[in-house]
Amino acid sequence: MTQEPETSQPAPPSGVTATAAGTWPGTDPLEAAKTIRGELGEPHLPFLVELPQRGPGADATGRTAALLVELPVDLQPHGWRLVDRPGVDHRRAVSLLSRDINTLADVIGEEEAPGPALKVSLRGPLSLAASLYLHNGERALSDAGARREIAESLAAGAVGYVERVKSIARGAAITVQLDEPLLDRVLSGRIPTASGYRTLRSVPAQEASQAWTALRETLLAAGAGEVVLNLPSADHGRPGSGLDLALGAGADGVALPARGLSSRDWEGLAEAIEAGKQIWLGILPLPAAGAAPHQVTGLVEDVTGPWSRVGLPLRDLPALRIMPDGDLADLAPSSARRVLERLAQTASALDQLAAEG
């Protein structure tokens, strides 16, 4: 009889919590790690920081490409390209990720009571294939064989990534966030070719679902506690939407922006919550330079209004994890910290409503 892989399972949600996608302003991983863990202490979800302002190799594509097994990359004017052997660009990306993990290990090691959970991020297989280029200069997304090879290589590399982070997490359950920012465009055939004169054929929904399912199973076997798909939108009204595909692929939850969600989208989210899935909502727009984040009262109303309209009881609010709606790397460090503070305050306010409901 096949036994389930042993993983550190996250505790069931006991309240509304906060997190962020993973990026952060600046170039200092030590300062960033301390700030994030300070603002997102228990019960919230801190994360292994990404610092794209450090340049090539710290960007989302280069960072994930550094994990690929037997698929080295280099950086060209048009983007990251698959090559025959690792070069300086590949080694830089590997080094930056290792530095981030080692720095986080030092921070966690100094904590008297490390939190019970930690999140890491990966660029998902579809968006990764759309962002990598082949030797002929075309996107890897254009070739079904290349897409399959990238998905398999990513799964193999993710094993070591999760195992390494798990080894420094001091018992924390590892959540893996798969970022698919290009998903809507991949599924609808709106990714441009390298020349820009036409678009690539859409990727079949079944292929997307199979890639996510295989990657999730690999991540769980490597010791991850849960896998959440970070989507660009809900688009639940369209058959074969990213939300439907993500949940059908067995994802433990989905993350998506709250802005623009229709009544039909909220109905889809309600179905997911009733099925025991987590919903991570980007509810806090990034403030303009020098401005304060939105007030807690308004943010709470933005959630509870549609929540109640689709018939969800307030006591089910703990199925929710709230996030910023945007890339924190675009802010000043002080503004990014205030965003996390405001998210934690909003989570607390929502939690009080859940207790009363």
C-alpha positions in Angstrom: 0.0 0.0 0.0 1.3 3.4 -0.9 2.0 5.7 2.1 1.4 9.4 2.1 4.6 11.5 2.3 5.4 12.9 5.7 5.1 16.6 5.8 4.9 19.4 8.3 1.2 20.2 8.0 0.1 23.8 8.7 -2.3 24.1 11.6 -5.9 24.7 10.5 -6.6 28.5 10.4 -7.7 29.8 13.7 -8.1 33.4 12.6 -7.7 35.8 9.7 -4.0 36.2 8.9 -1.8 38.3 6.7 1.1 37.8 4.3 2.6 39.3 1.1 3.6 38.0 -2.3 7.3 37.9 -1.4 9.1 40.9 -3.0 10.6 43.7 -0.9 12.4 47.0 -1.6 16.1 47.5 -1.2 19.1 45.2 -1.5 19.8 44.0 2.1 18.4 40.6 2.8 19.2 40.8 6.6 17.3 44.0 7.1 14.4 42.7 5.0 14.1 39.4 6.8 14.1 41.0 10.2 11.4 43.5 9.2 9.2 40.9 7.6 9.4 38.5 10.5 8.9 41.4 12.9 5.7 42.6 11.2 4.4 39.1 10.2 5.0 37.2 13.4 2.6 34.5 14.6 -0.2 34.0 13.6 0.7 35.6 10.3 2.8 34.1 7.5 6.3 35.5 7.0 8.2 34.7 3.8 11.6 34.2 2.3 12.3 37.6 0.9 12.9 38.4 -2.8 14.9 41.6 -3.5 14.6 42.3 -7.3 16.3 45.7 -6.9 19.6 43.8 -6.7 19.4 43.3 -10.4 19.7 40.3 -12.7 19.4 37.0 -10.9 17.3 38.5 -8.2 14.3 38.9 -10.5 11.5 36.4 -10.4 12.4 34.6 -13.6 16.1 34.4 -12.9 15.5 33.3 -9.3 13.3 30.4 -10.2 15.4 29.5 -13.3 18.4 29.1 -11.0 16.6 26.1 -9.5 16.1 24.2 -12.8 18.0 20.9 -13.0 20.1 20.4 -16.1 18.6 23.4 -17.8 21.1 26.3 -17.2 20.3 29.8 -18.3 22.0 33.0 -19.3 20.8 36.6 -19.6 20.3 38.1 -23.1 18.9 41.6 -24.0 15.5 40.0 -24.5 15.5 38.0 -21.3 16.7 34.7 -19.8 17.7 32.0 -22.3 18.1 28.3 -21.9 21.8 27.3 -22.7 24.0 24.3 -22.8 26.2 25.1 -19.7 26.0 27.4 -16.7 27.7 30.8 -17.0 28.2 33.9 -14.9 24.5 34.9 -15.0 23.4 31.5 -13.8 25.9 31.4 -11.0 24.9 34.9 -9.9 21.3 33.8 -9.6 22.2 30.7 -7.7 24.4 32.7 -5.4 21.8 35.4 -4.6 19.2 32.8 -3.7 21.7 30.9 -1.5 22.5 34.2 0.3 18.8 34.8 1.0 18.4 31.4 2.5 21.5 31.6 4.6 20.5 35.0 5.9 17.1 33.8 6.8 18.7 30.9 8.6 20.8 33.3 10.7 17.7 35.4 11.6 15.6 32.3 12.5 18.5 30.9 14.5 18.6 34.0 16.7 14.8 33.9 17.5 13.8 32.5 20.9 10.4 31.3 19.5 10.4 31.0 15.7 6.9 31.0 14.1 5.1 27.9 13.1 5.0 28.7 9.4 7.1 30.0 6.5 6.4 30.7 2.9 8.6 30.5 -0.2 7.7 31.4 -3.7 8.4 30.0 -7.1 7.5 31.2 -10.6 4.9 28.6 -11.8 5.7 26.4 -14.8 3.5 28.2 -17.3 4.7 31.7 -16.6 8.3 30.4 -16.4 8.0 28.9 -19.9 6.5 32.2 -21.1 9.5 34.1 -19.7 12.4 31.8 -20.9 13.7 31.7 -24.4 15.1 28.9 -26.6 18.3 28.9 -28.6 16.4 30.1 -31.6 15.3 33.2 -29.8 11.6 32.2 -29.4 9.8 31.8 -26.1 10.0 28.3 -24.6 6.2 28.5 -24.3 6.0 28.0 -28.1 7.3 24.4 -27.9 5.3 21.7 -26.1 8.4 19.6 -25.5 10.2 22.6 -24.0 7.2 23.3 -21.7 7.2 19.7 -20.5 11.0 19.7 -19.9 10.8 23.0 -18.0 8.0 21.7 -15.8 9.9 18.5 -15.0 13.1 20.3 -14.3 11.4 22.8 -12.1 9.8 20.0 -10.1 13.2 18.4 -9.6 14.9 21.6 -8.5 12.0 22.5 -6.2 12.7 19.4 -4.2 16.1 20.6 -3.1 14.8 24.1 -2.5 12.0 23.0 -0.2 14.3 20.6 1.6 16.9 23.3 2.2 14.4 25.8 3.5 12.8 23.2 5.7 16.2 22.4 7.2 16.7 26.0 8.4 13.0 26.7 9.4 13.3 25.1 12.9 10.1 23.1 12.5 8.0 25.6 10.7 5.5 24.2 8.2 6.5 25.3 4.6 3.9 26.9 2.3 4.9 27.1 -1.3 3.4 29.9 -3.4 3.4 29.2 -7.1 3.2 32.5 -9.0 1.5 32.5 -12.3 1.2 36.2 -13.3 1.0 35.4 -17.0 -1.7 32.7 -16.6 -4.6 34.5 -18.2 -2.5 35.5 -21.2 -1.1 32.0 -21.6 -4.5 30.3 -21.5 -6.1 32.8 -23.9 -3.2 32.9 -26.4 -2.1 36.5 -25.7 1.6 36.0 -25.2 3.5 37.7 -28.0 6.2 35.9 -30.0 9.8 37.1 -29.8 9.2 39.3 -32.8 6.1 40.8 -31.4 4.2 40.5 -34.7 1.9 37.7 -33.6 0.9 35.8 -30.5 1.6 32.2 -29.4 -1.0 29.5 -29.5 -2.9 29.1 -26.2 -1.8 26.3 -23.9 -4.5 23.7 -23.3 -6.1 23.9 -19.9 -5.6 20.2 -19.3 -1.8 20.7 -19.7 -1.8 23.5 -17.2 -3.7 21.4 -14.7 -1.4 18.4 -15.1 1.7 20.5 -14.7 0.4 22.0 -11.4 -0.8 18.7 -10.1 2.6 17.0 -10.7 4.5 19.9 -9.2 2.2 20.0 -6.1 2.7 16.3 -5.6 6.5 16.7 -5.8 6.5 19.6 -3.4 4.4 17.7 -0.8 6.7 14.7 -1.1 9.7 17.0 -0.5 8.1 18.2 2.8 6.0 21.2 1.9 2.8 21.5 4.0 0.7 23.2 1.4 0.7 24.7 -2.1 -1.1 27.9 -3.1 -1.4 29.2 -6.6 -1.0 32.9 -7.0 -3.2 34.0 -9.9 -3.5 37.3 -11.8 -7.3 37.3 -11.5 -10.3 35.1 -10.7 -12.1 35.2 -14.1 -14.4 32.6 -12.7 -17.1 33.4 -15.2 -15.1 31.9 -18.0 -15.1 28.1 -18.4 -11.6 26.7 -17.7 -10.6 29.8 -15.8 -7.4 29.9 -13.7 -9.4 29.6 -10.5 -11.3 26.5 -11.6 -8.1 25.0 -12.9 -6.1 25.7 -9.8 -8.7 24.2 -7.5 -9.2 21.2 -9.9 -5.4 20.6 -9.8 -5.6 20.1 -6.0 -4.2 23.4 -4.9 -4.7 24.0 -1.2 -5.7 27.6 -1.9 -5.5 30.4 -4.4 -4.2 34.0 -4.1 -5.6 36.7 -6.3 -6.4 40.5 -6.2 -9.7 41.6 -4.8 -10.0 44.4 -7.2 -12.3 43.8 -10.1 -13.9 40.6 -8.6 -17.4 40.3 -9.9 -20.4 38.8 -8.1 -19.8 35.6 -10.1 -16.2 35.6 -9.0 -17.2 35.9 -5.4 -19.6 33.0 -5.8 -16.7 30.9 -7.1 -14.6 31.9 -4.1 -17.5 31.0 -1.8 -17.6 27.5 -3.3 -13.9 27.1 -2.8 -14.2 28.2 0.9 -17.1 25.8 1.5 -14.9 23.1 0.0 -12.2 23.8 2.6 -9.8 25.8 0.4 -7.8 28.9 1.5 -8.4 32.2 -0.2 -5.6 34.8 -0.2 -7.0 38.2 -1.2 -4.9 41.2 -2.3 -7.1 43.8 -0.5 -4.7 46.6 0.2 -3.7 48.9 -2.7 -0.2 50.2 -2.6 -0.1 53.8 -1.3 1.2 56.6 -3.3 4.7 57.9 -2.4 4.5 59.5 1.1 0.9 58.6 1.6 -0.5 56.4 4.4 -2.1 53.0 3.5 -5.9 52.8 3.4 -7.7 52.8 6.7 -8.7 49.6 8.4 -12.4 50.4 8.4 -12.6 50.7 4.6 -10.6 47.6 4.1 -12.8 45.6 6.4 -15.9 46.8 4.5 -14.3 45.9 1.2 -14.1 42.3 2.4 -17.2 41.8 4.5 -19.6 43.5 1.9 -19.2 40.9 -0.9 -18.5 38.2 1.6 -21.9 38.6 3.1 -23.6 39.2 -0.2 -22.7 35.7 -1.4 -24.0 34.2 1.8 -20.7 33.4 3.6 -21.1 33.7 7.4 -18.6 35.9 9.1 -17.5 33.0 11.3 -15.9 31.6 8.1 -13.5 34.6 7.7 -10.6 32.6 9.1 -10.4 30.9 5.7 -9.1 34.2 4.4 -5.5 35.4 4.3 -5.1 39.0 3.3 -2.3 40.5 1.2 -1.2 43.8 -0.5 -2.5 44.3 -4.0 0.8 45.0 -5.7 4.5 44.6 -5.6 6.0 45.8 -2.3 9.4 46.2 -4.1 7.9 49.3 -5.8 7.7 51.1 -2.4 10.2 52.6 0.0 11.2 50.2 2.8 9.3 52.4 5.4 6.2 52.3 3.3 6.4 48.6 2.7 6.6 48.1 6.5 3.6 50.3 7.1 1.6 48.2 4.6 2.4 45.0 6.6 1.4 46.8 9.8 -1.9 47.9 8.2 -2.5 44.3 7.0 -2.0 42.9 10.5 -4.4 45.5 11.9 -7.0 44.6 9.3 -6.6 40.9 10.0 -7.2 41.5 13.7 -10.3 43.6 12.9 -11.7 40.8 10.6 -10.8 38.2 13.3 -12.9 40.1 15.8 -15.9 40.0 13.4 -15.4 36.3 12.9 -15.5 35.7 16.6 -18.7 37.7 17.0 -20.2 36.0 13.9 
